[in-house]
Amino acid sequence: MQNVFHGLGIALITPFKEDCSIDYDALVNLVNYHLDNGADFFCILATTGEAPCLTHEEKNELTAVIKRVVNGRVPILKYCGGNNTAAVVEEIKTTDWSGIDGILSICPYYNKPSQEGLYQHFKAIAQASSLPVVLYNVPGRVGVNMTAETTVRIASEFTNVVAIKEASGNLEQVDEIIKNKPKHFEVISGDDALTFPMIASGAVGVISVIGNALPKEFSRMIRLEFNGEYEPARKIHHQFTELYKLLFVDGNPAGCKALLSDMGMIKNVLRLPLVPTRIETKQKMNEILKGMRI
């Protein structure tokens, strides 16, 4: 199997109406907006999509709507993970994966397994999946870091494990994975702020939060860098430096939902325990965008 998740991946938000029900009209408009402005693939029903606060039925309906709108134009990576290995394996076996191009699966959270536990967890997932698997390492959320050694071990033993969304924030670890990985396995940035240096080191793209609101600008940076035009790409990267921080200061996806709300694309509504970003944060983001003439 090969990794088809290259370039700008949108970590798609879930738009809600004022009553917190899903706004499917806004969702359709968002997906088309991303497709028209540089999105290379979608990552759905993960953290940025507020998946922990969605019902099983809502997840199925969201998946169906997204698949219908995308209609095969770009790949779709769908989240399926958790901290109960047997439950994740059962979900993989019983889910209808038609129209989905890969599975994103996170390191188990809360129970903090050892490196051997991480290996065994992803071994079970790889053996259960008929689709390509993308690992997701995000120690800031799950409480444990999957080392480069463990990542390369998994990638080397299971050819359907095709990539990792690496969000450790550790560029040395990223470099070690890229240096030692098997040929079929690739690295995807899981951190907007580190996308520029990670692509320079050999990453093949990003699963992006900022891309929800600014896909055209962020995809331009990535394409310039892929073409070896590092100076103009670096200029775009530095324009976003403060915005990267502000997007996450009040939690994700509060920041990008505030931007999309100001653009008139969604209501600024999140499901508890998440709440909208603070007014002062929103004002700072708007000032940056005005300065960039966006």
Phi, psi and chi 1 to 4 in degrees:
 res  aa     phi    psi   chi1   chi2   chi3   chi4
   1 MET       -  149.9  -67.6 -174.3 -179.3      -
   2 GLN  -117.6  154.9  -68.4 -176.9  -31.2      -
   3 ASN   -82.9  121.1  174.5   42.9      -      -
   4 VAL  -102.7    4.3  -62.5      -      -      -
   5 PHE   -96.9   83.5  -55.6  106.3      -      -
   6 HIS  -117.1  154.0  -66.3  167.4      -      -
   7 GLY    80.3 -141.7      -      -      -      -
   8 LEU   -88.3  111.5  175.0   61.6      -      -
   9 GLY  -101.5  133.8      -      -      -      -
  10 ILE   -94.4  118.4  -54.8  -64.3      -      -
  11 ALA   -78.5   88.2      -      -      -      -
  12 LEU   -66.7  129.7 -169.4   62.6      -      -
  13 ILE   -76.7  163.9   63.2  117.4      -      -
  14 THR  -109.0  111.2  -59.7      -      -      -
  15 PRO   -77.5  139.4   26.8  -31.1      -      -
  16 PHE  -119.5  153.5  -61.9  119.5      -      -
  17 LYS   -82.1  176.3  -61.7  178.1 -177.9  178.6
  18 GLU   -59.2  -29.8  -65.1  -70.8   -4.1      -
  19 ASP   -88.1    9.9   63.4   -1.4      -      -
  20 CYS    74.2    6.9  -78.0      -      -      -
  21 SER   -77.8  158.4   63.0      -      -      -
  22 ILE   -71.8  133.4  -64.3  174.4      -      -
  23 ASP   -94.5   91.5 -171.7  -19.6      -      -
  24 TYR   -70.9  -30.2  -72.5  104.6      -      -
  25 ASP   -62.9  -44.2  -70.6  -22.7      -      -
  26 ALA   -64.9  -36.9      -      -      -      -
  27 LEU   -61.5  -46.7  177.1   66.2      -      -
  28 VAL   -60.1  -44.5  169.9      -      -      -
  29 ASN   -62.9  -39.7  -69.3  -24.3      -      -
  30 LEU   -63.1  -48.4  -89.6  176.0      -      -
  31 VAL   -59.7  -44.3  172.1      -      -      -
  32 ASN   -64.8  -38.7  -78.2  -41.5      -      -
  33 TYR   -58.9  -44.4  167.1   69.3      -      -
  34 HIS   -66.8  -42.2  -65.1  135.2      -      -
  35 LEU   -63.8  -33.8  -71.8  169.0      -      -
  36 ASP   -79.3  -11.1  -69.1  -19.6      -      -
  37 ASN  -127.9   29.9  -74.2  -81.6      -      -
  38 GLY   108.1    1.6      -      -      -      -
  39 ALA   -66.0  133.4      -      -      -      -
  40 ASP   -99.7  -22.6  -64.5  -58.9      -      -
  41 PHE  -164.3  167.0   66.8   93.8      -      -
  42 PHE  -116.9  143.3  -72.5   97.0      -      -
  43 CYS  -115.2  117.2  178.4      -      -      -
  44 ILE  -117.4  152.6   67.0  171.5      -      -
  45 LEU    61.4   38.7  -63.7  179.1      -      -
  46 ALA  -112.2 -158.2      -      -      -      -
  47 THR   -56.5  -49.2  -52.0      -      -      -
  48 THR   -64.2  -25.7  -52.0      -      -      -
  49 GLY   -84.4    7.2      -      -      -      -
  50 GLU    54.8   36.6  -63.2  177.4   69.3      -
  51 ALA   -57.6  -34.7      -      -      -      -
  52 PRO   -60.3  -19.4  -25.5   36.0      -      -
  53 CYS  -106.4   16.3  -62.0      -      -      -
  54 LEU  -107.7  146.4  -59.3  174.7      -      -
  55 THR   -79.6  166.4   67.1      -      -      -
  56 HIS   -59.7  -42.1  178.9   71.2      -      -
  57 GLU   -65.6  -40.2  -68.6   73.9   20.2      -
  58 GLU   -64.5  -40.2  -73.7  173.6  -30.5      -
  59 LYS   -62.0  -41.6  -69.2  177.8 -176.7  178.5
  60 ASN   -64.6  -42.5  -73.7  -18.9      -      -
  61 GLU   -68.1  -42.1 -177.5   63.7   20.5      -
  62 LEU   -59.4  -45.3  -84.4  164.2      -      -
  63 THR   -59.6  -45.0  -58.8      -      -      -
  64 ALA   -62.7  -42.9      -      -      -      -
  65 VAL   -65.4  -45.8  170.2      -      -      -
  66 ILE   -62.6  -44.3  -65.9  164.6      -      -
  67 LYS   -61.4  -40.4  -73.2 -165.4  -60.0 -176.2
  68 ARG   -64.0  -43.1 -172.1 -173.9   76.4 -119.2
  69 VAL   -72.8  -43.4  178.6      -      -      -
  70 VAL   -64.2  -44.3  171.2      -      -      -
  71 ASN    53.2   41.0 -165.7   27.6      -      -
  72 GLY    78.2    5.2      -      -      -      -
  73 ARG   -70.8  -34.0  -73.7 -178.5  -77.4  176.2
  74 VAL  -140.8  160.6  -62.9      -      -      -
  75 PRO   -68.3  154.4  -19.1   31.8      -      -
  76 ILE  -122.1  126.1  -60.5  173.7      -      -
  77 LEU  -107.3  121.5  178.9   65.3      -      -
  78 LYS  -112.3  135.2 -175.8  177.2  179.0 -179.8
  79 TYR   -73.4  136.8  174.1   82.5      -      -
  80 CYS  -152.3  101.6 -178.7      -      -      -
  81 GLY  -157.3  178.8      -      -      -      -
  82 GLY   165.7 -173.8      -      -      -      -
  83 ASN  -111.0   14.7   60.8  -13.2      -      -
  84 ASN  -120.0  100.2  178.9  -18.7      -      -
  85 THR   -56.0  -44.6  -53.5      -      -      -
  86 ALA   -62.3  -38.5      -      -      -      -
  87 ALA   -68.4  -39.0      -      -      -      -
  88 VAL   -64.6  -44.2  176.9      -      -      -
  89 VAL   -61.1  -42.6  167.2      -      -      -
  90 GLU   -63.9  -40.0 -179.3   64.5   17.8      -
  91 GLU   -64.3  -40.4 -175.5  176.3   -6.6      -
  92 ILE   -61.7  -41.8  -70.8  171.8      -      -
  93 LYS   -72.2  -28.1  -70.6 -179.7  176.6  179.3
  94 THR  -104.1   -6.4   57.4      -      -      -
  95 THR   -82.8  144.2  -64.0      -      -      -
  96 ASP   -82.3  109.9  174.8   10.9      -      -
  97 TRP   -98.9   13.3  -65.9  102.4      -      -
  98 SER   -62.0  136.3   60.3      -      -      -
  99 GLY    80.9    1.7      -      -      -      -
 100 ILE  -110.1  138.6  -58.9  -62.2      -      -
 101 ASP  -102.5   -9.7  -59.5  -79.1      -      -
 102 GLY  -175.0  163.3      -      -      -      -
 103 ILE  -114.0  128.7  -65.2  170.6      -      -
 104 LEU   -99.0  125.0  176.1   70.9      -      -
 105 SER  -133.3  129.4 -156.8      -      -      -
 106 ILE   -87.3  155.1 -161.5  167.7      -      -
 107 CYS   -61.6  139.0  -67.4      -      -      -
 108 PRO   -56.7  134.1  -25.2   35.1      -      -
 109 TYR  -100.4  160.0   39.1   82.1      -      -
 110 TYR    73.0  -49.5 -173.4   68.1      -      -
 111 ASN   -84.0   -4.0   37.5   18.9      -      -
 112 LYS    47.7   67.7  -62.0  179.2   72.8  171.7
 113 PRO   -69.5  161.8   25.7  -34.7      -      -
 114 SER   -73.5  175.2   66.1      -      -      -
 115 GLN   -62.1  -35.9  -64.9  -59.5  -52.9      -
 116 GLU   -67.1  -38.6 -179.6   62.3   26.0      -
 117 GLY   -63.0  -41.0      -      -      -      -
 118 LEU   -61.9  -44.2  -69.2  170.4      -      -
 119 TYR   -59.3  -48.3  166.9   78.7      -      -
 120 GLN   -65.5  -36.4  -66.2  -66.5  -20.2      -
 121 HIS   -61.2  -50.7  174.6   79.1      -      -
 122 PHE   -74.8  -25.0  -75.1  117.2      -      -
 123 LYS   -61.0  -46.2  174.7 -177.5  177.9 -179.4
 124 ALA   -63.3  -39.8      -      -      -      -
 125 ILE   -66.7  -45.4  -72.2  170.9      -      -
 126 ALA   -60.8  -40.6      -      -      -      -
 127 GLN   -70.4  -26.0  -70.0  176.1  -25.6      -
 128 ALA   -86.2  -21.0      -      -      -      -
 129 SER   -94.7  133.7  177.2      -      -      -
 130 SER   -93.2   -5.7   59.7      -      -      -
 131 LEU  -102.9  160.2  -76.4  176.7      -      -
 132 PRO   -59.1  141.9  -22.7   32.9      -      -
 133 VAL  -112.4  133.2  174.6      -      -      -
 134 VAL  -111.4  119.9  176.1      -      -      -
 135 LEU   -72.1  155.1  -48.4  174.8      -      -
 136 TYR  -132.9  108.2 -176.9   13.8      -      -
 137 ASN  -106.2  110.5 -175.7   40.1      -      -
 138 VAL  -141.2   75.6   56.7      -      -      -
 139 PRO   -57.7  -28.3   16.1  -29.0      -      -
 140 GLY   -63.9  -24.0      -      -      -      -
 141 ARG   -98.4  -37.9  -75.5 -168.0  176.7  -85.4
 142 VAL   -97.1  -19.3  -52.7      -      -      -
 143 GLY    93.3    1.4      -      -      -      -
 144 VAL  -144.9  141.7   62.5      -      -      -
 145 ASN  -101.1  130.9  174.7   56.5      -      -
 146 MET   -85.6  119.3 -174.7  158.4   65.7      -
 147 THR   -70.6  163.5   64.6      -      -      -
 148 ALA   -59.9  -38.7      -      -      -      -
 149 GLU   -60.8  -44.6 -178.0 -179.0    8.2      -
 150 THR   -67.6  -41.9  -60.0      -      -      -
 151 THR   -58.6  -48.3  -61.9      -      -      -
 152 VAL   -65.6  -36.3  171.5      -      -      -
 153 ARG   -60.9  -47.7  179.5 -172.1  178.4 -167.3
 154 ILE   -62.9  -47.3  -64.0  165.3      -      -
 155 ALA   -61.8  -36.0      -      -      -      -
 156 SER   -73.0  -28.4  -61.9      -      -      -
 157 GLU   -94.5  -19.4  -66.1 -170.6   23.1      -
 158 PHE  -130.9  107.7  -55.3  100.8      -      -
 159 THR   -72.0  -14.4   55.8      -      -      -
 160 ASN   -87.3   -2.6   63.1  -30.0      -      -
 161 VAL   -89.1  103.5  178.7      -      -      -
 162 VAL  -104.3  -13.7  -61.3      -      -      -
 163 ALA  -165.3  170.7      -      -      -      -
 164 ILE  -133.6  133.9 -176.7  168.4      -      -
 165 LYS   -85.7  102.8  177.9 -174.8  176.8 -176.3
 166 GLU   -98.1  112.5  177.4   54.3   60.2      -
 167 ALA  -129.0   36.3      -      -      -      -
 168 SER   -77.0  -20.4   65.5      -      -      -
 169 GLY    77.6    6.2      -      -      -      -
 170 ASN  -106.7  100.5 -175.4  -24.1      -      -
 171 LEU   -67.4  -29.0  -69.3  175.4      -      -
 172 GLU   -64.8  -40.6 -176.0  177.4   -9.8      -
 173 GLN   -65.7  -42.4  177.8  166.2  -64.9      -
 174 VAL   -57.7  -46.7  169.7      -      -      -
 175 ASP   -63.1  -37.2 -161.7   50.4      -      -
 176 GLU   -67.0  -39.6 -171.9  175.2  -12.8      -
 177 ILE   -63.0  -48.6  -64.9  169.4      -      -
 178 ILE   -62.9  -36.6  -68.2  171.2      -      -
 179 LYS   -67.3  -38.7  176.6 -177.3  176.1 -177.9
 180 ASN  -108.5   -3.4  -62.9  -46.0      -      -
 181 LYS   -68.5  155.9   68.7  178.5 -178.5   63.8
 182 PRO   -69.9  163.3   23.5  -31.8      -      -
 183 LYS   -61.7  -36.2 -172.5  175.7 -179.1  179.0
 184 HIS   -76.5  -11.5   79.0  -80.6      -      -
 185 PHE  -101.5  138.6 -174.5   80.9      -      -
 186 GLU  -132.8  163.2  -64.8  177.4  -41.5      -
 187 VAL  -110.4  134.0  173.8      -      -      -
 188 ILE  -118.6  133.0  -57.4  167.5      -      -
 189 SER   -67.8  136.1  171.8      -      -      -
 190 GLY  -109.7   15.9      -      -      -      -
 191 ASP  -140.6  112.6 -173.9  -24.7      -      -
 192 ASP   -53.1  -43.6  -74.6  -28.8      -      -
 193 ALA   -66.5  -23.2      -      -      -      -
 194 LEU  -105.2    6.1  -66.5 -178.3      -      -
 195 THR   -61.6  -43.7  -62.2      -      -      -
 196 PHE   -59.0  -54.6  178.7   83.1      -      -
 197 PRO   -67.3  -29.9   20.3  -31.7      -      -
 198 MET   -70.3  -39.9  -76.1 -178.3   66.3      -
 199 ILE   -66.2  -37.3  -70.7  177.5      -      -
 200 ALA   -60.8  -28.8      -      -      -      -
 201 SER   -87.3  -11.3  -66.0      -      -      -
 202 GLY   125.8    3.3      -      -      -      -
 203 ALA   -66.9  154.5      -      -      -      -
 204 VAL  -105.2    4.8  -62.3      -      -      -
 205 GLY   162.5 -163.4      -      -      -      -
 206 VAL  -146.2  146.4   59.8      -      -      -
 207 ILE  -102.2  106.1  -64.3  174.6      -      -
 208 SER  -108.0  141.4  173.2      -      -      -
 209 VAL   -88.4  -48.4  174.2      -      -      -
 210 ILE   -61.3  -26.6 -162.6  171.8      -      -
 211 GLY   -62.7  -20.1      -      -      -      -
 212 ASN   -57.7  -41.8  -87.2  -77.9      -      -
 213 ALA   -98.2  -32.7      -      -      -      -
 214 LEU  -128.3   56.1  -56.2  170.8      -      -
 215 PRO   -64.6  -36.8   24.9  -34.8      -      -
 216 LYS   -63.4  -46.3 -174.3  175.7 -178.1  179.2
 217 GLU   -69.8  -43.3  -66.2   76.8   12.9      -
 218 PHE   -72.0  -37.8 -153.2   57.3      -      -
 219 SER   -66.7  -31.3   65.5      -      -      -
 220 ARG   -63.5  -42.4  175.2  167.4  168.3   73.2
 221 MET   -58.5  -45.4 -178.1 -165.9   80.8      -
 222 ILE   -64.7  -44.4  -67.3  166.2      -      -
 223 ARG   -66.6  -39.3  -76.3  165.0  170.0   72.4
 224 LEU   -59.9  -43.0  -75.0  167.7      -      -
 225 GLU   -68.0  -40.9 -161.1  168.0    3.6      -
 226 PHE   -58.2  -32.9  -78.2  163.6      -      -
 227 ASN   -85.2    3.9  -70.7  -27.5      -      -
 228 GLY    80.6   10.9      -      -      -      -
 229 GLU   -92.0   72.6  -61.5  177.8   62.7      -
 230 TYR   -70.7  -34.1  -70.2  100.0      -      -
 231 GLU   -66.3  -50.7 -161.6   53.2   43.3      -
 232 PRO   -65.7  -31.9   17.4  -28.9      -      -
 233 ALA   -66.6  -41.5      -      -      -      -
 234 ARG   -63.4  -36.2 -175.3 -177.0  -66.4  109.3
 235 LYS   -61.7  -43.8 -175.5  176.8  179.8 -179.6
 236 ILE   -64.8  -44.2  -63.9  172.3      -      -
 237 HIS   -55.5  -45.4  166.6   62.9      -      -
 238 HIS   -71.1  -27.3  -74.9  155.9      -      -
 239 GLN   -63.7  -28.8  -74.7 -179.4  -42.1      -
 240 PHE   -92.7   -2.0  -75.2  137.8      -      -
 241 THR   -52.2  -51.4  -59.7      -      -      -
 242 GLU   -71.3  -33.8  -68.4  -56.8  -45.4      -
 243 LEU   -66.1  -37.3 -165.6   57.3      -      -
 244 TYR   -51.6  -47.2  -67.9  141.4      -      -
 245 LYS   -68.2  -45.1  -60.1  173.4 -174.9  175.5
 246 LEU   -65.6  -30.9  -69.2  169.2      -      -
 247 LEU   -61.7  -27.5  -81.6  173.3      -      -
 248 PHE  -112.3   -4.9  -66.0   94.0      -      -
 249 VAL   -63.4  -29.7   71.0      -      -      -
 250 ASP  -107.9   18.6  -65.2  -38.0      -      -
 251 GLY    95.7  155.5      -      -      -      -
 252 ASN  -106.3  131.0 -178.0   39.6      -      -
 253 PRO  -102.5   31.5   37.5  -36.5      -      -
 254 ALA   -56.6  -41.9      -      -      -      -
 255 GLY   -65.5  -50.6      -      -      -      -
 256 CYS   -71.6  -28.4   66.5      -      -      -
 257 LYS   -67.6  -35.1  -82.7 -162.5  163.4 -176.8
 258 ALA   -63.2  -42.8      -      -      -      -
 259 LEU   -63.9  -45.7  -71.2 -180.0      -      -
 260 LEU   -64.8  -33.3  -74.5  166.1      -      -
 261 SER   -65.7  -43.4  174.6      -      -      -
 262 ASP   -64.2  -27.2  -75.4  -12.4      -      -
 263 MET   -81.7   -4.6  -66.6  164.8   64.6      -
 264 GLY    79.2   18.4      -      -      -      -
 265 MET   -95.7  -26.5  -60.5 -168.8   70.9      -
 266 ILE  -145.4  168.6   66.2  167.7      -      -
 267 LYS   -82.9  146.9  -60.0  -68.5 -174.8 -177.9
 268 ASN   -84.5   69.2 -167.8   18.4      -      -
 269 VAL  -125.5  132.0  178.1      -      -      -
 270 LEU  -125.5  159.9  -63.7   91.0      -      -
 271 ARG   -93.7  137.9  -75.8 -174.0  178.8  174.1
 272 LEU   -57.6  142.7  -70.8  171.3      -      -
 273 PRO   -87.4    6.5   32.4  -36.8      -      -
 274 LEU   -84.6  147.1  -59.6  179.2      -      -
 275 VAL  -132.5  160.9  -64.4      -      -      -
 276 PRO   -60.0  154.6  -26.0   35.8      -      -
 277 THR   -64.1  154.2 -167.5      -      -      -
 278 ARG   -66.7  152.3  -68.3  169.6  -66.0  172.6
 279 ILE   -58.1  -42.0  -67.8  174.0      -      -
 280 GLU   -65.3  -35.3   54.4  -94.9   38.4      -
 281 THR   -65.9  -44.1  -55.6      -      -      -
 282 LYS   -60.5  -42.2 -163.8  173.8  179.2 -178.1
 283 GLN   -63.8  -40.5  -70.7  172.6  -21.3      -
 284 LYS   -64.1  -40.7  -70.9  177.6 -177.8  176.8
 285 MET   -64.2  -42.3  -70.3 -167.1  -65.0      -
 286 ASN   -64.2  -36.8  -73.8  -27.2      -      -
 287 GLU   -63.3  -39.5  -71.4  170.8    7.2      -
 288 ILE   -65.5  -43.8  -68.8  170.7      -      -
 289 LEU   -65.3  -36.2  -65.6 -179.1      -      -
 290 LYS   -64.1  -40.6  -73.8  178.2 -177.3  176.9
 291 GLY   -64.7  -29.6      -      -      -      -
 292 MET   -88.1   -4.4  -65.7  170.7   62.8      -
 293 ARG    61.4   41.0  -63.2 -178.5  179.5  178.1
 294 ILE  -108.6      -  -66.2  175.0      -      -
